[in-house]
Structure formats: structure tokens, C-alpha cells
Amino acid sequence: MRRNTIEQHVVRGSHQLERGSLHKALDEFLAVVQRDPDDARTWLRVAELYARTGDGRNAVEAYRNAAAIHARKGFQRHALALYKNVLALVPDDLDALKNVAELSGHLGLLSDATLQYEALLKACQLQDRSTEALSALRCILQLNPHDVRIQLHFAETALSLGFRTEAIETLRSAAIALKAAGRIDEYLRVAEQILKEEPRNTVLARDIAKGYIVRNNGRFALARLRMCYDETPKDAELLDLLAQAFALLGNTDKCVTLLKALVQVHRDQGRRALALDTVHRALDLRPQDEELQKQLEQLEERSLTPTEVSIEIDIVAPEPAAPSAMVTEEETLRMYMPSFVSSTELAAVPALPGDEAFDLFPVAQAQKLASEVTFLIDKTATKLRKLLALLPAQMEAKVNLTQAALALYPGGELVTQLCTVTEELRSNDWIDDLPRAAQG
């Protein structure tokens, strides 16, 4: 009996539709879905009739019901098409954007899914829905796990929302990718951001120092090596890095003193080849140093074979010598480290401004970009004035002007980003010192 009633409503609704009585047809089809809420085909008819009668709100809900039924029954392509109909009526509908993105991903349409998640992200940001924005970013990251740009965007958003652990792990992944690709400047910027969150990570600080040394930046390298000197056990590599940093700063005396100590450490630890190489490095800086000349002679003498030392040496098996006590590297460094560098001297080296991440782009390039922006602003203002003069005759000019006004509207995404950058620049007075540092 119920099925007969539904069929009667369908027949009457179809007749009313043929006559052009949209509202009567709509009433008949609504009666059908009231009795059978899982009838996706009738929900689609209802949605189309609502749209034709100008009732967009109810049309959206009907499309949404039809799409949900198709998705539940496994007809994902049909559901995807219906959710796109919702977006055609309400482009910033978060639920529809999310469903279109998820269905596109399930169907293997990864590019479409990424685009839809990006649209969802933008809509969430405009509506100040931070948690949903982070969720959209997380989905984009899952679809593009090796995209560093997306990783950094996700980490920034996650940090701002308090998801610190997840953000740091993402930053680490980005840093590894940048380092492997040889993008040292970008790697240093990301590594500094990680170090800001983990200020006692001396392993990372040392790696950052190596990056600065590669970039011939002794001042920043020494600032990070100071952290290692204060908080980690001293080792030969630290001496070597300190020597390189002082060399970049032009402090030859300190560099040679460090290298001498490093020679002694290598000798005491039985690393004669490394000691010899270090002596030669020090002699390149100070060729007339008597102490270095003496160390060189001793090392070369010990490296000679018995035949080279004397042809009169009897080839007799020597008596086994008593085992000598090997001094550990830590003990060796403890003997030599205080004699050539002190915490006071290292503390005198200026640290990074506020120990925050900083811009590593060359100053000259930044100045060039600033001048280009100034030129473009003036040029844009001139063109906008011409557009205003042409408005009565040129509709296309009016459209272009509207788009430009929307892009520069206060509270818009572009203006918000520019204001954020400006405030960051104002809060860091040290940026004014960058041109002098670059010239130095």
C-alpha cells in the first residue's frame, strides 16, 4: 500500500511537471521523500525544482541529502557531482568543500583533491575557523607529503594553534628535505625555527653552525657554537668548528691557538694523520711559528719508517712494551680547552638577535626587491587613475578595478599578510644592522 502511494505521488508529480506547475510538482515529490527519505533520485528532482523556483537554500539541502545517500551506498562519483552542485550555489560551503575534497581523494583524483582542500583552507581562514583550516592543511600535507612549502605552512599554522609536537616533526621533515636538496639558506631558516622551539638542542645547533660556516658567516656560526660549548661535552669537532669560525671573523691568533690545541688532542688520542693535517692548516696561517714548526718535525719524525730513520737498525723483534694508559678524549680536552678559550670570550661574541629565526636573503637582493615594489606601487596607482577615467565606457576596466580593490581590501588575505610582515620587521631593530653586516 505504501509503495502504491509513493508511485501515485511520483506519477502526479511528473504530470504537474509536464504542465509547468513547478510548485505542485514539488509538493508531490516532497511527499515521496517524506515517505522514503533514502530515495536519492527523488531528492535530486526536489533539488532541481527548488533551484528552478529560486529557493536556493532548500535546493542546497536537497542536493546535500541526495549526495549523502549516494556516498553512503558507495556511488562516490554521483555524490561528488551532487556536492559540486552545492558549491555552484554556495561556493564557500565548508561541508561541501570538505566532501568534494575527500571524495576526489578516494577516487584517486589527487590534483583535484588538493585544489578542493586549498579552497576549503581559504574559506576556513576567511571565516576564522582555525581548527578546520589546520585539518584542511593536514589533508593537503597527506596528499603532498614531500612538498616543503606545504610542510612549512602547516607547521606555522600548527604552532599558532598550539599543536607544537606535530609542528616540530613537520619542520624536521622539511629541514631534512631542504638539506638533502642542498638548499642551505632555506635549511638554516627552518632549523633556526626548530631551535627556537628546542633551545637546548645542541646537536641541531652544531649542525646549524656548520651551515653558517659553509656560508662564510663566522659571527652566526660562533653564536651557535657558544651554545654547544656551554651545554655539550667538548670534542675535537667542536675545536675544529670554533677555529673555522674565528678564521672567518679574521681572528687569526685565536684560530691558530685553537688549531694548536686541536693538534695536541689528536696527538694524545693517537690520530697522527689528523694532527699532521691540522699543523699544516695552522702553518698556512702563521708560517713562522716556532711551536708549530717543532710540532711538525715531531710528527714527521714519528711517521718515518725504520728504514728511513737509519739503515743500521737491527731487525730484531722488540720486547713487548707495557700497555700505556690511553687518556680519553674528554680528559684530553679538559686539559687543553680552558687554556685557549673561555666562556667570557665566547659570551662577548654577539648572539643572534633575540635568538629568533632571521632572514637569510642577501641584503642587496632585499633592497632591490623593496625598490621594485615602490616602483610597482607608483605604476599601479597611475594605471588605476586611468581605469577610473575609462569606467563610463569600459566595463572590463570596471571589473579589473573591482578585482584590484578586493585584493587590497583591509582584512583581506594579501593585506593581512603584508601587515604581519611589516609588524615583524618593526619589532626587530636588528634588521637595520644587516646592511652593515653584509658590507663587513
WOLINFEN-V223753 format. One record per residue. N is the residue number from 1. RES is the residue in one small letter. PHI is phi in degrees with one decimal (999 if undefined). Layout:
n:N res:RES phi:PHI
n:N res:RES phi:PHI
//
This chain:
n:1 res:m phi:999
n:2 res:r phi:-63.3
n:3 res:r phi:-62.9
n:4 res:n phi:-62.3
n:5 res:t phi:-63.9
n:6 res:i phi:-61.8
n:7 res:e phi:-64.8
n:8 res:q phi:-63.8
n:9 res:h phi:-63.3
n:10 res:v phi:-64.0
n:11 res:v phi:-63.4
n:12 res:r phi:-62.4
n:13 res:g phi:-63.6
n:14 res:s phi:-66.5
n:15 res:h phi:-63.5
n:16 res:q phi:-63.5
n:17 res:l phi:-67.6
n:18 res:e phi:-66.1
n:19 res:r phi:-78.5
n:20 res:g phi:89.0
n:21 res:s phi:-87.2
n:22 res:l phi:-65.0
n:23 res:h phi:-67.2
n:24 res:k phi:-67.1
n:25 res:a phi:-62.6
n:26 res:l phi:-62.8
n:27 res:d phi:-62.5
n:28 res:e phi:-65.5
n:29 res:f phi:-71.0
n:30 res:l phi:-64.6
n:31 res:a phi:-64.2
n:32 res:v phi:-66.1
n:33 res:v phi:-72.6
n:34 res:q phi:-67.9
n:35 res:r phi:-85.1
n:36 res:d phi:-136.6
n:37 res:p phi:-63.9
n:38 res:d phi:-94.5
n:39 res:d phi:-84.2
n:40 res:a phi:-64.4
n:41 res:r phi:-63.3
n:42 res:t phi:-70.6
n:43 res:w phi:-59.0
n:44 res:l phi:-65.1
n:45 res:r phi:-61.2
n:46 res:v phi:-60.6
n:47 res:a phi:-60.7
n:48 res:e phi:-65.8
n:49 res:l phi:-68.8
n:50 res:y phi:-60.1
n:51 res:a phi:-64.6
n:52 res:r phi:-70.5
n:53 res:t phi:-89.2
n:54 res:g phi:86.2
n:55 res:d phi:-95.5
n:56 res:g phi:-64.3
n:57 res:r phi:-61.5
n:58 res:n phi:-70.0
n:59 res:a phi:-62.9
n:60 res:v phi:-61.5
n:61 res:e phi:-65.0
n:62 res:a phi:-68.1
n:63 res:y phi:-59.9
n:64 res:r phi:-64.3
n:65 res:n phi:-63.9
n:66 res:a phi:-63.9
n:67 res:a phi:-64.6
n:68 res:a phi:-63.1
n:69 res:i phi:-64.6
n:70 res:h phi:-62.2
n:71 res:a phi:-64.7
n:72 res:r phi:-66.2
n:73 res:k phi:-88.8
n:74 res:g phi:93.9
n:75 res:f phi:-91.1
n:76 res:q phi:-69.1
n:77 res:r phi:-64.7
n:78 res:h phi:-63.7
n:79 res:a phi:-62.8
n:80 res:l phi:-59.5
n:81 res:a phi:-62.7
n:82 res:l phi:-71.4
n:83 res:y phi:-65.6
n:84 res:k phi:-66.8
n:85 res:n phi:-63.9
n:86 res:v phi:-61.7
n:87 res:l phi:-66.6
n:88 res:a phi:-65.3
n:89 res:l phi:-90.4
n:90 res:v phi:-132.9
n:91 res:p phi:-60.9
n:92 res:d phi:-104.8
n:93 res:d phi:-70.8
n:94 res:l phi:-64.5
n:95 res:d phi:-63.4
n:96 res:a phi:-67.2
n:97 res:l phi:-60.3
n:98 res:k phi:-64.6
n:99 res:n phi:-67.6
n:100 res:v phi:-62.9
n:101 res:a phi:-63.5
n:102 res:e phi:-64.6
n:103 res:l phi:-66.3
n:104 res:s phi:-62.3
n:105 res:g phi:-64.3
n:106 res:h phi:-64.6
n:107 res:l phi:-85.5
n:108 res:g phi:84.0
n:109 res:l phi:-87.6
n:110 res:l phi:-66.8
n:111 res:s phi:-63.8
n:112 res:d phi:-63.5
n:113 res:a phi:-62.2
n:114 res:t phi:-62.0
n:115 res:l phi:-62.2
n:116 res:q phi:-69.5
n:117 res:y phi:-65.4
n:118 res:e phi:-65.5
n:119 res:a phi:-64.6
n:120 res:l phi:-63.7
n:121 res:l phi:-60.0
n:122 res:k phi:-62.6
n:123 res:a phi:-64.2
n:124 res:c phi:-64.6
n:125 res:q phi:-65.8
n:126 res:l phi:-66.3
n:127 res:q phi:-93.5
n:128 res:d phi:56.9
n:129 res:r phi:-106.9
n:130 res:s phi:-64.8
n:131 res:t phi:-63.6
n:132 res:e phi:-66.1
n:133 res:a phi:-63.8
n:134 res:l phi:-64.4
n:135 res:s phi:-62.5
n:136 res:a phi:-64.4
n:137 res:l phi:-62.5
n:138 res:r phi:-63.0
n:139 res:c phi:-67.3
n:140 res:i phi:-61.3
n:141 res:l phi:-65.4
n:142 res:q phi:-65.8
n:143 res:l phi:-77.1
n:144 res:n phi:-130.6
n:145 res:p phi:-66.7
n:146 res:h phi:-107.6
n:147 res:d phi:-85.4
n:148 res:v phi:-63.9
n:149 res:r phi:-58.7
n:150 res:i phi:-68.6
n:151 res:q phi:-59.3
n:152 res:l phi:-67.3
n:153 res:h phi:-62.6
n:154 res:f phi:-62.9
n:155 res:a phi:-61.9
n:156 res:e phi:-61.8
n:157 res:t phi:-66.5
n:158 res:a phi:-63.0
n:159 res:l phi:-63.3
n:160 res:s phi:-65.9
n:161 res:l phi:-97.6
n:162 res:g phi:92.3
n:163 res:f phi:-87.8
n:164 res:r phi:-67.4
n:165 res:t phi:-60.7
n:166 res:e phi:-64.9
n:167 res:a phi:-64.6
n:168 res:i phi:-65.7
n:169 res:e phi:-62.1
n:170 res:t phi:-67.8
n:171 res:l phi:-62.9
n:172 res:r phi:-61.4
n:173 res:s phi:-61.3
n:174 res:a phi:-65.1
n:175 res:a phi:-62.2
n:176 res:i phi:-61.6
n:177 res:a phi:-65.0
n:178 res:l phi:-65.5
n:179 res:k phi:-65.8
n:180 res:a phi:-64.1
n:181 res:a phi:-85.0
n:182 res:g phi:76.2
n:183 res:r phi:-91.2
n:184 res:i phi:-64.7
n:185 res:d phi:-59.0
n:186 res:e phi:-68.5
n:187 res:y phi:-60.4
n:188 res:l phi:-62.9
n:189 res:r phi:-64.0
n:190 res:v phi:-68.4
n:191 res:a phi:-62.2
n:192 res:e phi:-62.9
n:193 res:q phi:-67.0
n:194 res:i phi:-64.9
n:195 res:l phi:-64.0
n:196 res:k phi:-63.0
n:197 res:e phi:-82.4
n:198 res:e phi:-126.6
n:199 res:p phi:-64.3
n:200 res:r phi:-103.6
n:201 res:n phi:-82.2
n:202 res:t phi:-70.8
n:203 res:v phi:-62.9
n:204 res:l phi:-67.4
n:205 res:a phi:-59.5
n:206 res:r phi:-66.2
n:207 res:d phi:-65.1
n:208 res:i phi:-63.3
n:209 res:a phi:-58.9
n:210 res:k phi:-61.0
n:211 res:g phi:-63.0
n:212 res:y phi:-65.4
n:213 res:i phi:-66.1
n:214 res:v phi:-59.8
n:215 res:r phi:-90.2
n:216 res:n phi:59.2
n:217 res:n phi:-110.7
n:218 res:g phi:-67.6
n:219 res:r phi:-65.0
n:220 res:f phi:-68.2
n:221 res:a phi:-61.6
n:222 res:l phi:-67.4
n:223 res:a phi:-62.6
n:224 res:r phi:-77.6
n:225 res:l phi:-66.6
n:226 res:r phi:-60.8
n:227 res:m phi:-61.4
n:228 res:c phi:-66.5
n:229 res:y phi:-63.8
n:230 res:d phi:-81.0
n:231 res:e phi:-121.9
n:232 res:t phi:-123.0
n:233 res:p phi:-58.5
n:234 res:k phi:-76.5
n:235 res:d phi:-146.8
n:236 res:a phi:-63.2
n:237 res:e phi:-62.0
n:238 res:l phi:-63.0
n:239 res:l phi:-59.6
n:240 res:d phi:-61.6
n:241 res:l phi:-65.1
n:242 res:l phi:-60.6
n:243 res:a phi:-61.8
n:244 res:q phi:-64.7
n:245 res:a phi:-64.8
n:246 res:f phi:-65.2
n:247 res:a phi:-63.7
n:248 res:l phi:-65.8
n:249 res:l phi:-81.0
n:250 res:g phi:83.2
n:251 res:n phi:-91.5
n:252 res:t phi:-65.3
n:253 res:d phi:-58.3
n:254 res:k phi:-65.0
n:255 res:c phi:-63.3
n:256 res:v phi:-64.1
n:257 res:t phi:-60.5
n:258 res:l phi:-64.0
n:259 res:l phi:-65.9
n:260 res:k phi:-60.4
n:261 res:a phi:-63.8
n:262 res:l phi:-65.4
n:263 res:v phi:-58.7
n:264 res:q phi:-64.6
n:265 res:v phi:-62.4
n:266 res:h phi:-62.0
n:267 res:r phi:-64.0
n:268 res:d phi:-66.0
n:269 res:q phi:-95.1
n:270 res:g phi:80.0
n:271 res:r phi:-95.3
n:272 res:r phi:-67.1
n:273 res:a phi:-63.3
n:274 res:l phi:-67.3
n:275 res:a phi:-62.2
n:276 res:l phi:-63.9
n:277 res:d phi:-63.8
n:278 res:t phi:-67.2
n:279 res:v phi:-61.1
n:280 res:h phi:-63.5
n:281 res:r phi:-61.9
n:282 res:a phi:-68.6
n:283 res:l phi:-66.9
n:284 res:d phi:-61.8
n:285 res:l phi:-86.9
n:286 res:r phi:-140.6
n:287 res:p phi:-64.1
n:288 res:q phi:-94.2
n:289 res:d phi:-69.4
n:290 res:e phi:-67.2
n:291 res:e phi:-61.5
n:292 res:l phi:-67.2
n:293 res:q phi:-61.3
n:294 res:k phi:-64.9
n:295 res:q phi:-62.2
n:296 res:l phi:-62.6
n:297 res:e phi:-61.4
n:298 res:q phi:-63.0
n:299 res:l phi:-68.2
n:300 res:e phi:-67.5
n:301 res:e phi:-64.4
n:302 res:r phi:-70.2
n:303 res:s phi:-86.1
n:304 res:l phi:-73.0
n:305 res:t phi:-82.7
n:306 res:p phi:-55.0
n:307 res:t phi:-65.2
n:308 res:e phi:-72.1
n:309 res:v phi:-72.3
n:310 res:s phi:-163.9
n:311 res:i phi:-82.6
n:312 res:e phi:-95.6
n:313 res:i phi:-71.4
n:314 res:d phi:-73.8
n:315 res:i phi:-82.4
n:316 res:v phi:-123.1
n:317 res:a phi:-64.7
n:318 res:p phi:-70.7
n:319 res:e phi:-71.9
n:320 res:p phi:-60.6
n:321 res:a phi:-82.2
n:322 res:a phi:-67.4
n:323 res:p phi:-59.7
n:324 res:s phi:-88.6
n:325 res:a phi:-73.7
n:326 res:m phi:-82.3
n:327 res:v phi:-79.3
n:328 res:t phi:-68.4
n:329 res:e phi:-62.8
n:330 res:e phi:-63.8
n:331 res:e phi:-66.4
n:332 res:t phi:-61.5
n:333 res:l phi:-65.6
n:334 res:r phi:-64.3
n:335 res:m phi:-75.5
n:336 res:y phi:-102.4
n:337 res:m phi:-57.4
n:338 res:p phi:-64.6
n:339 res:s phi:-79.9
n:340 res:f phi:-124.8
n:341 res:v phi:-150.5
n:342 res:s phi:-125.1
n:343 res:s phi:-61.9
n:344 res:t phi:-64.1
n:345 res:e phi:-65.1
n:346 res:l phi:-66.9
n:347 res:a phi:-64.5
n:348 res:a phi:-71.8
n:349 res:v phi:-73.6
n:350 res:p phi:-62.5
n:351 res:a phi:-78.7
n:352 res:l phi:-66.2
n:353 res:p phi:-57.9
n:354 res:g phi:66.1
n:355 res:d phi:51.0
n:356 res:e phi:-108.9
n:357 res:a phi:-65.0
n:358 res:f phi:-139.6
n:359 res:d phi:-79.9
n:360 res:l phi:-102.7
n:361 res:f phi:-66.4
n:362 res:p phi:-56.2
n:363 res:v phi:-61.6
n:364 res:a phi:-61.2
n:365 res:q phi:-66.3
n:366 res:a phi:-63.1
n:367 res:q phi:-63.6
n:368 res:k phi:-63.6
n:369 res:l phi:-63.1
n:370 res:a phi:-62.8
n:371 res:s phi:-66.2
n:372 res:e phi:-65.8
n:373 res:v phi:-62.1
n:374 res:t phi:-59.1
n:375 res:f phi:-62.9
n:376 res:l phi:-66.7
n:377 res:i phi:-62.7
n:378 res:d phi:-61.9
n:379 res:k phi:-66.1
n:380 res:t phi:-64.8
n:381 res:a phi:-60.0
n:382 res:t phi:-61.9
n:383 res:k phi:-66.7
n:384 res:l phi:-65.5
n:385 res:r phi:-62.3
n:386 res:k phi:-65.2
n:387 res:l phi:-61.8
n:388 res:l phi:-60.3
n:389 res:a phi:-68.4
n:390 res:l phi:-93.8
n:391 res:l phi:-53.5
n:392 res:p phi:-59.8
n:393 res:a phi:-105.6
n:394 res:q phi:-121.0
n:395 res:m phi:-70.0
n:396 res:e phi:-62.1
n:397 res:a phi:-62.8
n:398 res:k phi:-64.7
n:399 res:v phi:-63.7
n:400 res:n phi:-62.7
n:401 res:l phi:-64.8
n:402 res:t phi:-62.2
n:403 res:q phi:-63.3
n:404 res:a phi:-64.8
n:405 res:a phi:-64.9
n:406 res:l phi:-65.0
n:407 res:a phi:-64.5
n:408 res:l phi:-102.7
n:409 res:y phi:-70.8
n:410 res:p phi:-56.0
n:411 res:g phi:95.0
n:412 res:g phi:-71.4
n:413 res:e phi:-61.9
n:414 res:l phi:-63.5
n:415 res:v phi:-64.5
n:416 res:t phi:-62.1
n:417 res:q phi:-64.0
n:418 res:l phi:-64.2
n:419 res:c phi:-65.4
n:420 res:t phi:-62.4
n:421 res:v phi:-60.9
n:422 res:t phi:-62.0
n:423 res:e phi:-64.3
n:424 res:e phi:-63.6
n:425 res:l phi:-65.8
n:426 res:r phi:-66.0
n:427 res:s phi:-78.7
n:428 res:n phi:-119.8
n:429 res:d phi:-64.9
n:430 res:w phi:-64.1
n:431 res:i phi:-61.3
n:432 res:d phi:-64.2
n:433 res:d phi:-85.1
n:434 res:l phi:-60.7
n:435 res:p phi:-58.7
n:436 res:r phi:-69.3
n:437 res:a phi:-66.0
n:438 res:a phi:-66.7
n:439 res:q phi:-68.0
n:440 res:g phi:-72.6
//
